[in-house]
């Protein structure tokens, strides 16, 4: 089992920055990759960025150049640095851990609200 705890969400003005953290505990050795997703009411959860154990990074086009994903292995933590935030970035942000042989694990989510 893997437990994920997100933090760092909040209210920020457009153009501002936030850094989200996702800290994993439990069977962290089984994790292959960690990703950030976001979801707004009535819409499907969408991928924002992902980072694998090998260090491969994927950032979706809509946040490319504004969001950065990184990891601190010693702290079992993945970060999502979000700069130049826009109102359309408003969503609940979820952390997901990909683990072989399991459907994966989700955190509880953290709300990000960007005011115009």
C-alpha positions as CSV (number, residue, x, y, z in Angstrom):
1,X,0.0,0.0,0.0
2,X,1.1,3.5,-0.7
3,X,-0.3,6.7,0.9
4,X,-0.1,10.0,-0.8
5,X,-0.5,13.4,0.9
6,X,-0.7,16.6,-1.1
7,X,-0.2,20.1,0.2
8,X,0.5,23.6,-1.0
9,X,-2.8,24.5,-2.6
10,X,-4.5,27.8,-2.0
11,X,-5.8,31.1,-3.4
12,X,-3.5,33.1,-5.6
13,X,-3.9,36.0,-8.0
14,X,-3.4,35.5,-11.7
15,X,0.3,35.7,-12.5
16,X,1.2,34.3,-9.1
17,X,2.9,31.1,-8.1
18,X,2.3,28.1,-6.0
19,X,4.3,24.9,-5.2
20,X,2.4,21.7,-4.6
21,X,4.0,18.8,-2.7
22,X,3.1,15.2,-2.8
23,X,4.7,13.0,-0.1
24,X,4.5,9.3,-0.4
25,X,4.7,6.7,2.4
26,X,4.2,3.0,2.8
27,X,5.5,0.7,0.0
28,X,7.2,3.5,-1.9
29,X,9.7,1.0,-3.4
30,X,6.8,-0.2,-5.6
31,X,6.2,3.2,-7.2
32,X,7.3,3.6,-10.9
33,X,6.2,7.1,-11.5
34,X,4.2,10.0,-9.8
35,X,2.0,12.3,-11.7
36,X,-0.1,15.4,-11.0
37,X,-3.7,15.5,-12.3
38,X,-6.3,18.2,-12.0
39,X,-10.1,18.2,-12.1
40,X,-12.8,20.9,-12.3
41,X,-16.5,20.3,-11.7
42,X,-18.2,18.4,-14.5
43,X,-14.9,17.5,-16.2
44,X,-12.7,14.5,-16.3
45,X,-9.5,14.4,-14.4
46,X,-6.6,15.4,-16.7
47,X,-2.9,14.8,-16.6
48,X,-0.8,17.8,-15.8
49,X,2.7,16.4,-15.4
50,X,4.5,13.2,-14.5
51,X,8.0,12.1,-13.5
52,X,9.3,8.5,-13.5
53,X,11.8,6.8,-11.3
54,X,14.3,7.1,-14.2
55,X,13.7,10.9,-14.3
56,X,11.7,11.0,-17.4
57,X,9.4,14.0,-17.3
58,X,6.2,14.7,-19.2
59,X,4.4,18.1,-19.0
60,X,1.3,18.7,-21.0
61,X,1.2,21.5,-23.5
62,X,-1.3,23.7,-21.7
63,X,1.2,24.2,-18.8
64,X,4.4,23.8,-20.6
65,X,6.8,26.6,-19.7
66,X,4.8,27.5,-16.6
67,X,4.7,24.3,-14.5
68,X,7.7,22.3,-13.5
69,X,7.7,18.8,-11.9
70,X,10.6,17.6,-9.7
71,X,11.3,15.1,-7.0
72,X,13.3,14.7,-3.8
73,X,13.9,11.0,-3.4
74,X,15.3,11.5,0.1
75,X,12.0,12.9,1.2
76,X,9.8,10.7,-1.0
77,X,8.3,13.9,-2.3
78,X,7.3,15.2,-5.8
79,X,6.8,18.9,-6.3
80,X,4.8,20.8,-8.9
81,X,6.0,24.3,-9.2
82,X,3.3,26.4,-10.8
83,X,4.2,29.9,-12.2
84,X,2.3,32.4,-14.2
85,X,-0.9,31.0,-12.9
86,X,-4.1,31.7,-14.9
87,X,-7.8,31.5,-13.8
88,X,-8.2,28.4,-16.0
89,X,-5.6,26.6,-13.8
90,X,-8.2,26.6,-11.0
91,X,-8.9,23.0,-10.1
92,X,-8.5,20.3,-7.5
93,X,-5.0,18.9,-8.0
94,X,-4.4,15.3,-7.3
95,X,-1.2,13.3,-6.9
96,X,-1.1,9.8,-8.4
97,X,1.4,7.0,-7.9
98,X,1.8,4.4,-10.6
99,X,2.7,1.0,-9.1
100,X,3.0,-2.3,-11.1
101,X,0.3,-4.8,-10.4
102,X,-2.0,-2.2,-8.8
103,X,-4.6,0.2,-10.1
104,X,-2.4,3.0,-8.7
105,X,-2.9,5.3,-5.7
106,X,-4.4,8.7,-5.3
107,X,-4.0,11.4,-2.8
108,X,-7.0,13.4,-1.4
109,X,-6.4,16.4,-3.6
110,X,-5.6,20.0,-2.9
111,X,-7.6,23.0,-4.1
112,X,-5.9,25.6,-6.3
113,X,-7.9,28.8,-7.0
114,X,-6.6,31.5,-9.3
115,X,-8.4,34.8,-9.2
116,X,-8.5,37.2,-12.1
